[in-house]
Amino acid sequence: MEPSKDISRLIEIMAALRHPETGCPWDIQQNFETIKPYTIEEAYEVSDAIERGDMDDLCDELGDLLLQVVFHARMAEEAGEFSFGDVVNAITTKMIRRHPHVFARSEADTPDAVKIQWDEIKQAEKRERAERRARRGITEDFKGGFLGSVQRSFPALTEALKLQERAAKVGFDWSAPEPILDKIEEEIHELRVALQDGDRAKVSDELGDLIFAVVNIGRHVKADPEQALRGTNTKFRRRFSHIERVLDAEGETLEAASLERMEEIWQAAKAIERALVAG
């Protein structure tokens, strides 16, 4: 098997990895749910490479993302649902259909006219999608109803924020931040109970409720939870790097250091940050 610029080679590689007898044991065990987190992660890696302006990384990360598409398509083909060719056909059909002003005769010759035409085509596609779902017996539709405009493809924190903002438009909301703190305390108690019971599914459920409530208070105090968490992530990176540098200067390693020693250096890092802010 040799590398190639032909997409068919990547499809062949994935088929070989998934072969039930001669394939890779890890790849064979995967399914849509287990691969989903990697798909999301690779999309973020692409975004990161773009933000850093690193074209070498972008090329590499786009390949990783393409692999995810091929992986999902292969599993779907094995299940008799669709193949990679069907995926390509679906998107090419959609792009040609949505751009009749480019690929066919159309009167849409201004940006406004193109937008109106685009919206009309999307509405027709939604009707067709509803018909396909009905034929499959799928009744639950998260794209419908009052909350349907909030995309499930958003990162979970962003989706939670937008769901709350949308519900608030019709008055389904807390009147002040303080009661949300009570709700957070309630959710913490329920999480403690779930932990004591050792019910992993319940722990996950209660943890989700707790995070949702924390997002809610962030919205009320005008602190975007995604950005707030990014700030905390940056702070954690900075302080943990300080631990690493101090240990290295002392001839120690992270693996060998005790938790007490790492916590001591962590607190020192916090003190340094406070002094810099105060100064």
N, C-alpha and C positions, 0 to 999 in steps of 0.2 A: 504494500500500500504506500503510494507516494503522495506528497502534497500536490495541490493543484489549485488554480484560480477558478476552476469549474465547480459550480455549486453541487453538481451531481456527486463529486468526490466526497463532500461533507456528508451528503445523504447516505452514501455507501458506508462511510466510517461509522455513522450512527447506527445503521442497520447491523454492522458487524459487532459493535459494542453491545447491542441489545439481543444478539443471537442467543437463544436459550441454552445452547450447548457449548459454544466456543467463545461467547462474549465475555465482557467484564462483569464479575459478580456484583459490583456496586451498581453499575448502570442497569443491570437486569432487574434489580430490586426496586428501582425507582418507579414512582407513579406521578400523576399530575400534582397531587398535594405536596409530595416531598420535594419536587423540583420547583414548585412555585416560589419559595423564598429565594432560590438562586436566580430565578428570572428577574425578580424585583431588584435584587442586589446588583445584577449586571447592568440593569437600566441606570441605577445610581452611579455605577462606576463610569458609564458613558458620560453622564452629566458632570461628574467630577473631572474627567479628562478635558471636557469642553471648557469648564470654568478655569482650569489651569493652563489652557492653551497648549496642551501637550499632544501634538498630532501623532507621535509614535504610540502613545498610550491609547489615543482615541481609535486608531486603526486596530489595535489589539483588543480593546474593550468592545468595539463593534462586532468583532469576530466572536467574542464570548457571548454577546447578546444574540447573534445570529444562531449560534449553537443551541441556545435555549429554544428558539423557534423550531429548529430542526428536531430537537429532542421531543418537544410536545407533539409535533406533527407525526413523528415516528410512533409514539405511544398511541396516538389516535388512529393511525393506520393499522396497528396491531389489533386495536379494538373494533376495527371495521367501520370507523366513523368518517375519517377523511385523511388525505395524504398531504404531503408538502406541496404537491402540485395544485391541490384544491385551495390551499392557503394563498398561493401565488395568484391563482385564477380569481379568487374572491377579491383580493386587493386591487388587481389590475382592472377587474370589472368595475369596482367601486370608483377608482380614480378616473377611468374613461367616462363613466356615467355622470360623475359630478363635474366634469369639465367639458360639456358639449361645445362650449365656446372655443375650445382648443382642438378637440378631436372630431367634431361634427359641426353641422350648420346650427348656428344659434344667433339670436338677436342680442344677446348679452354682450355689450361692448364697453360697459363702464363698470367700475368697481361696485357701485350700488346695484346695478342690474345683475352682476355675477352673484352677489350675496343673496338677492331675492331668489335667483335660480337655484343656488346651493341649498337654501332653506326648503324650497319646494321639493327638491330631489331627496333631501334627508327625510322629509315627512313621508314620502312615498316608500323609502327604505324602511322606516319605522313600521309602516303598515305591513310590509312584506315580512319583517322580522316577527311581528305579532302573529301572523298567520303560520310561520314556521314553528314558533313556540307552541301554538295551539295544537298543531299536528303532532308534536312530540309530547303533548300532555303536560307542558310546563305552565303552571298557573301563577306562581309567585314571580312578580316582576318589580325589581327594585328601581327600574328606570321609569316606572309610572308613579302616579300620585303626587302629592304636594312635595315630598322629599326626593322625587325622581331626578331633579336637576342636580343633585349632589352626587358626583361621580364616586362609585365604589373603588375606582382605580387610584384615588388619592391615597397618600400615606395615611395610616390610621389616625394619627393626631389631627391632621388637616381635615380628614373626613368628619371626625367627631366635632371639630370646631364649626365646620360649615353646616352640619346637621343641626347643631344647637342654634346657630344664627338663623337658619331657615325656619325652625320651629318657633323662634322668638318673634318672627314677623307676624304670627297669628296669636301672640300672647302666651304661648306655652314656654314659660321662662320663670326664673327666680326674680324676685323684685329687688334683691340686694345681695352683695357678696356674703354677708354673715351667715345666712341660712345654709349656704353651700358648704361652709366650713363644718357645720353640724352634719351635713350629708356625708362629707368626707370622713368624719369621725365614725359615723354609722357604718360606712363601707369598710373602714379599717377593722372595726369590731367583727363584721361578718367575714372578713378575710382571716382574722385570727381564729375564728370558729372553724372555718374550712381547713385551715392548716392543722388545727388540733385533731380534726376528724380524719385527716390524711386523705381526703377526697381530692385527687388531682384535677379532675374536671371542674369541681366546684371552686377550687383555688383559682384556676384560670378564669372562671366566670366572674368571681368576686374581684380579682385583680383588674379585669377589664372595667368593671363598674367603678372601681376606685380611680383609675386613670381617667375615665370619662368625666367623673366629678371634678378632678383636678383641672382638666381642660376647661370645664365650665367656669371655674373661678378665675382662671387666666383670662377668659373672654370678658368677664365682668370687670376686671381691673385693667383691661386694655393691654394685657401682656400676651402676645401671640405665643401659644404653647410650643410651637415648633421652634421658633427663634429662641425662646427661653431655654428650651432643652439643648439647642445647639450651643448656647452660651455656656451651659453647665458642662456639656461634653468637652468644649475647649478648655474650660477651667480644670476639669479632671485630667485631660491630657497634660496640661502644663504642670500640675502638682505631681502627677505620677512620674513625669519626666524628671522633676526635681529629686524625687526619691531615687530614681535610677542613677542620676549624676552623683548624688551624695554617696550612695553605696559604692559606686565605681571608684570614687576618690578615696574611699576607705578600704578598697581592695575586697569588697564584698559583692555578692551577686543578689539579684532579686530572689532567686530560687532558695538561696541559703539564708536570707534575712528573715528574722522573726516578724510576726504581725505587729508586735509591740514596737519594734524598731522602725518599721515602715510607717506606723501611725505617728510615731514621734517626729519623723521627718516631714510627714504630711502636715502636721500641725505647725511645724516651723515654716513650711511653704505658705500656709495661710497667713501666718504672722507677717511674713515678708510682703505679701500682697496687700495686707491692710496698711502696713507702713508706707508702701508706695502710693496707695490711694490717699492716705492722710497727708502725705507730703506734697 
